[in-house]
Each structure stands twice: as C-alpha cells, then as structure tokens.
Amino acid sequence: GIVNSISKLVAREILQPALALESELRLVCRESDLEKLLADLAVSRLDLVLSDRPIPAGLSVRAYNYPLGESEVALFAPSRHARRYRRRFPASVDGAPLLLPVHESALRRHVDDWVETQGIKPRVIAEFDDSALMKAFAAAGEALFPAPVQLTDHLARMYDARPVGVLAGVSERYVAISPERRLHHPAARRIIDLARVRLDGTAAA
C-alpha cells in the first residue's frame, strides 16, 4: 500500500529491491489515503504500507512503524521559469502560482507552515492527492511545486523542472508500516533494509 501523496519516484526506489529476490514474487501496489491502507493492513489485504507519516495517534490498529529516512524539500518550477523565481527567493514566491498536495498530506502541512513563517502569500491554484499528477500539471505551465531534493535529477529529465530554492526546515519523511513487530516477510525485510541505506540523506534516488 502506498499513500498517494508520496512521490511515485521515491516509491519505486523503495520497492524496486523486492523484485530482485530469488523467490517468486508478485508485487501488487495499491494507492489510497493512510487510514484506508491501514484498514486493509489490519485485515491482511496488504503486507506493508509506505507512508509520509507514522500511524496517527489514537488510531486503533495493530501495526508498527519502521522509519526509512527523509529528504529535504525544495520548490521546483519548469526550467523556462525557474531562473526568475530563483532570484530573491523566497520573496519571489509571494504571489506566485503554486501547486500543492491536499491538506491531508504531511508535506502540505509543512509547506503551509513554511509559507506562514516566511510571511509570503503564494497563489495556490490547484491541489492534488496524487503527486505524479501535480508534477504533470507543473510541466505544462509555470507554477511552482514542492518535491524532495533527492529527486532533482529525475524531475529535470522527466518534467524539465529545476529547483528554485530549498524550504528551510521542511523535509518529507518515509515510513514503512507493518503488522509485524519482528519482520518475517522476506520482501518487507529487504525493502526496509535497503530503503534505509538509500534514504539516509546522502544517497541519490
């Protein structure tokens, strides 16, 4: 299960090692909001959930958090517009068109806090619960959008997007959630062990 606000590129990097297992394995990925995925995890419809936040406090579900790592977050823009936003950043973001995840995502809350701290008011022109759709819209226009810094090379190749500036104090966390306190599922163990190496803050996606 993959929380739909997580970057598809990050999710691919986290899950890819499972396909290298020698035993026969079929990887089935389902996207939804965290609460729905945790409900499916509780009744064994899923073996693992990838999330941008731990299990919410007060939620009655027998599952365990496995922190994987985190990445700094930057605002990106199509390359033809990035230079003008890069000048005088973050003041240049004031009044600029901005694409954001929906309010339910952890990243959205962090970006909202950053905007308030900076005392700026960008124009939020669209909100998305799917990170890939947000990037596709950005590539077709001139709006800014937030994304993990570690995806800089991917975003340049796939969406012709360039970083405008890092959001100080903002990071995207990655957490694996399992129904097992001690991991026995071989694919889950491999995913978590290798993700912690790749997402240690120094490895590129």
C-alpha positions in Angstrom: 0.0 0.0 0.0 1.3 3.4 -0.9 0.0 6.7 0.5 -1.0 8.6 -2.6 0.9 11.8 -1.6 4.3 10.1 -1.7 6.3 10.7 -4.9 6.0 7.8 -7.3 9.7 8.0 -8.0 10.5 7.6 -4.3 8.1 4.7 -4.0 9.7 3.0 -7.0 13.1 3.3 -5.4 11.9 1.9 -2.1 10.1 -1.0 -3.7 12.4 -2.0 -6.5 14.7 -4.2 -4.4 11.9 -6.6 -3.6 11.8 -7.6 -7.3 15.5 -8.8 -7.0 14.6 -11.6 -4.6 15.3 -15.0 -5.9 12.0 -16.5 -4.8 9.0 -16.0 -7.0 7.3 -12.7 -6.1 4.5 -10.7 -7.5 4.5 -7.0 -6.4 1.0 -5.5 -6.2 0.8 -1.8 -5.4 -2.3 -0.1 -4.2 -2.7 3.7 -3.6 -5.0 5.4 -1.2 -5.1 7.6 1.9 -3.3 6.3 5.0 -6.5 5.4 7.0 -7.9 3.2 4.2 -4.5 1.5 3.7 -4.2 0.8 7.5 -7.6 -0.7 7.5 -6.6 -3.0 4.7 -3.3 -3.8 6.5 -5.3 -4.8 9.6 -7.3 -7.4 7.8 -4.3 -8.8 5.9 -5.2 -7.4 2.5 -1.7 -5.7 2.5 1.7 -6.8 3.7 3.3 -3.3 4.0 2.3 0.3 3.8 4.6 3.1 2.6 3.6 6.4 4.3 4.9 10.0 4.7 4.0 9.9 8.4 3.7 7.3 11.2 0.5 5.7 12.4 -1.7 8.6 13.6 -2.1 8.8 17.4 -5.4 7.4 18.7 -5.9 5.1 15.6 -6.8 1.6 16.8 -4.7 -0.6 14.6 -2.2 -3.3 15.4 0.8 -2.2 13.3 4.3 -0.9 13.8 6.3 2.0 12.3 9.7 1.4 10.6 11.3 4.8 9.8 13.1 4.7 6.5 14.6 8.1 6.1 13.8 11.6 4.9 14.7 14.2 2.3 14.9 18.0 2.3 12.1 19.6 0.2 12.5 22.3 -2.4 10.2 24.3 -4.6 10.6 23.4 -8.3 9.5 25.2 -11.5 9.6 24.5 -15.2 13.1 25.3 -16.4 11.9 28.2 -18.5 10.6 30.0 -15.4 13.0 28.7 -12.6 15.6 31.5 -13.0 13.2 34.4 -12.3 11.8 32.6 -9.2 15.3 31.8 -8.0 16.1 35.5 -7.8 15.3 36.9 -4.4 14.0 33.5 -3.1 11.9 33.1 -1.0 10.4 36.6 -1.5 9.9 35.7 -5.2 7.3 33.2 -4.2 5.0 35.9 -2.9 2.0 36.0 -5.3 3.5 33.2 -7.5 1.2 30.4 -8.7 1.7 27.3 -6.6 0.6 23.7 -6.9 0.3 21.8 -3.6 -0.8 18.4 -2.2 -4.1 18.3 -0.5 -4.4 19.3 3.2 -4.4 15.7 4.4 -0.8 15.1 3.4 2.1 15.7 5.8 4.0 17.7 3.1 1.2 20.1 2.6 1.1 21.0 6.3 4.9 21.5 6.4 4.7 23.8 3.3 1.8 25.8 4.8 3.9 26.3 8.0 6.9 27.4 5.9 4.8 29.9 3.9 3.4 31.4 7.1 6.9 31.6 8.7 8.3 33.4 5.6 5.4 35.9 5.6 4.6 35.3 2.0 1.3 34.6 0.2 1.7 32.5 -3.0 -1.5 31.8 -5.1 -2.5 28.2 -4.6 -4.1 27.4 -8.0 -4.6 23.7 -7.6 -4.4 20.9 -5.1 -3.7 17.2 -5.7 -3.8 13.9 -3.8 -1.6 12.4 -6.5 2.0 13.6 -6.6 2.6 12.5 -10.2 -0.5 14.4 -11.5 0.8 17.5 -9.7 4.1 17.3 -11.5 2.4 16.7 -14.8 0.4 19.9 -14.4 3.5 21.8 -13.4 5.4 20.7 -16.5 2.6 22.2 -18.7 2.5 25.6 -17.0 4.6 28.0 -15.0 3.6 27.1 -11.4 5.9 26.1 -8.6 5.5 22.8 -6.8 7.2 21.1 -3.8 9.2 17.9 -4.1 12.1 16.1 -2.4 15.5 17.5 -3.2 16.8 13.9 -3.9 14.6 13.8 -7.0 16.3 16.8 -8.6 17.8 14.8 -11.5 14.6 12.8 -12.1 12.5 15.9 -12.2 14.9 17.5 -14.7 14.8 14.5 -17.0 11.1 13.7 -16.8 9.4 17.1 -16.3 12.1 19.6 -17.3 11.8 21.1 -13.8 14.6 22.8 -11.9 14.9 23.7 -8.2 14.1 27.3 -7.2 15.1 27.1 -3.5 15.2 24.7 -0.5 12.4 25.1 2.1 14.4 25.5 5.3 13.2 23.2 8.0 10.9 21.2 5.7 11.5 17.6 4.9 9.5 14.6 3.7 9.6 11.6 5.9 9.2 8.0 4.7 7.8 5.3 7.0 7.1 1.6 6.3 4.2 0.3 8.4 3.9 -3.4 9.0 1.6 -5.6 11.0 4.7 -7.5 12.3 6.7 -6.3 15.3 9.5 -8.5 14.1 9.7 -8.7 10.3 9.4 -12.2 8.8 8.2 -11.4 5.3 11.4 -11.5 3.1 10.3 -8.8 0.7 9.3 -6.5 3.6 12.7 -7.0 5.2 14.6 -6.3 2.0 12.5 -3.2 1.2 13.1 -1.7 4.7 16.8 -2.6 5.0 17.7 -1.2 1.6 15.5 1.8 1.8 17.3 2.9 5.0 20.6 2.8 3.0 19.2 4.7 0.0 17.3 7.3 2.1 20.0 8.1 4.6 20.2 11.7 3.4 23.2 11.2 1.2 22.2 8.6 -1.4 20.6 9.9 -4.5 17.3 8.4 -5.6 
